[in-house]
Amino acid sequence: MHTNQLFIYSVKRNHRLNYIIAELFERRIGLNVEIVINREQFEHTEGPRLNYSEQFFEGVPQIIPAKLIFEKRIQNQELEISHDSMFKLYSNPLNQLGFDPIAAAFYFLSMHEDYLPHRNDDHGRFSQADRITVKNNVHQLPLVEHYARLVGEWLQSYYPSLSLGTTSSSVCVTIDVDQLFAVKAKGLARSILGLAADFFRGKLLTRIRIIIGKTPDPNEIYSKIIELCESKHIPLIFFMQVGENSRFDINNPPHLNEVKQRINEIALSAEVGIHPSYFSSDDNEKMETEVDRLRSIMSMAVKSSRQHYLRYQIPRTYRDLSELGIAEDYSIGFTDSNGFRAATCKPFRFFDLERDEVLPITIHPMATMDTCALKQHQSVGDALDEMLALKQSVTEVGGQMITTWHAEVLTGQIGAWSSFELLEQFLAHE
């Protein structure tokens, strides 16, 4: 008789252990887990068991815990690493698997690195080159899912009747709308400046034709994206900027009727989330204003978000988002190359290490972004090869491949090639 019940022994339990057991064993391996802290009770328990302690139980598979799970403080880790069959964090030759996959998975999913002193880039983001997965060139592997599969198969070797869950892979297209329109609906002052600039560039007539509606705005690619994704039955999310202008925020004035109307038209065919402005991660009131503004424009709930420039402060940004009713976030990803920023390709709940609690917000890690592809590849063909390789990695573990695109890149206004061609070719493989 097959079962998906697993009993795990630990000398104690805490919020960290509860979290990673749920994420690794329940959500990824598909097991129903009961943690047992009484030794005598565990010894008399029947069914598949796992010993997560330094104690010994005859015939029971064992993982000797690294210190991370049972620490109370946030501190630097002794990250012993091995590279035998896979990249293993918290390597320990005394462990049957050669490492502690529970602690390793927790290290990645809790984004432990971000809580420690680190070097930031020019936008205040954790310098990508300093991340442990990038340093070891494993940032394009969903390591957490590989750990889950390794543990599941290992447990099945002890308990052949143990039934492991399976999930099917999926693709999601997400669009960052930094400015809804490139030329029209810019407000009076910016429109006058734009007209003056195009007069000296010899493009005045073109701008006038766009403003009066004779020529489509350069950013007007949204209907094509919607039609393409609908034809392939691909989930689609637009993240809208509705904040105030700044050096890094060039979105259209959100109070203009033309802007409101277009946002609502898009919302009829796809999910619309908030794209909080550049400085919102440093200012909770600014973020609240923008979330409320988008809700007012659409007269409906706004449940998803992605930070502009992928600027976020861990854990503060996620506390702010969850308090505002944002339940799904898509900000976790790399800014300079494609890959898996949290070493996973499946959604995971955010664990606040400082408060030692799970927040009511789910992180959807993205795998690719068109601006990263532009930085890394000279042609659509090369970029497509990388995307398909990443998709294969996601498919192997039944994950979710979230792709990120920008209107200016899709239309070829930025970069050496149009990423819409890349999007079309990628979805042609669905």
Buried (B, 14 or more C-beta within 10 A) or exposed (E): EEEBBBBBBBEEBEBBBEBBBBBBBBBBBBBEBEBBBEEEEBEEBEEBBBBBBEBEBEEBBBBBBBEBBBBEEEEEBEBBBBEEEBBBBBBBEEBEBBBBBBBBBBBBBBBBBBBEEEEEEEEEBBBBEEBBBBEEEBBBBBBBBBBBBBBBEBBBEEBEEBBBBEBEBBBBBBBBBBBBBBBBBBBEEBBEEBBEEBEEEEBBEBBBEBBEEEBBBBBBBBEBBBEBBEEBEBBBBBBBBBBBBEEEBBBBBBEBEBBBEBBBEBBEBBBBBBBBBBBBBEEBEBBBBBBBBBBEBBEEEBBBBBBBBBBBBBBBBBBBBBBBEBBBBBBBBBBBBBBBBBBBBBBBBBBBBEEEEBBEBBBBBBBBBBBBBBEEBEEBEEBBEBBEEBBEBBBBBBBBBBBBBBBBBBBBEBBEBBBBBBBBBBBEEE
